[in-house]
């Protein structure tokens, strides 16, 4: 992995943790997610119109990635309704690197070095250890299946996106534009079916949170998709999970979340995994 790709993924991780925190701080996670998705879909539509259409081979993984991303956003916001940032975030992101690793090894031609595989496993172990706190701390158990669904969907759309952007000839702008537009339509349809018309009532005070979050999410995912053209998908997916470190700092200093020994140990494993991946790439 090149230094440019590594820094791009780190910037994406910070942006990702930031928009998740913005969504959680309002106490209206699904409402902010709605604004966020509308912002992303609108921006995606503009990008799609300004770029050439992706080639025919790229449309199948593009449609799959958009479908999965729409569901992911719904389940993530739903999970935040039942848990806090310092628990839902690591649980939702924790299983994704290992699932993406398994899927990419089965479906994609990427060749991973032994150190990269070890780094991914260490990183995943650190995030999983942090996520276990939801059980040991006797917090709301309902957040677990919702967050795990988000993790599975994250891994699936990450792999589909990695395949699709390569088939699209590396045009990350066009690919992300169509992805955000398709994902937005899927999310809106899901909201309408599950929660009805009442779900589309938006409080004006939340608009700025959703718009800023949407722009941050677009930038973050564009950086990740570009990095996938420069490095193996599983490595990018794993490094992307370093956003948990940023989320921990936001949780500690902004939300005043308790930071016990277990969390810091898990954070150390995450950092070690990042270093092993970087040195082994």
Buried (B, 14 or more C-beta within 10 A) or exposed (E): BEEEBBEBBBBBBBBBBBBBBBBBBBEBBBBBBBBBBBBBBBBBBEBBEEBEEBEEBBBEBBBBBBBBBBBBBBBBBBBBBBBBBBBBBBBBBBBBBBBBBEBBBEEBEBEBBEBBBBBBBBBBBBBBBBBBBBEEEEBBEEBBEBBBBBBBBBBBBBBBBBBBBBBBBBBBBBBBBBBBBBBBBBBBEBBEEEBEEEBEEBEEEBBEBBBBBBBBBBBBBBBBBBBBBBBBBBBBBBBBBBBBBBBBBBBBEEBEBEBEEBBEEBBEBBBBBBEBBBEBB
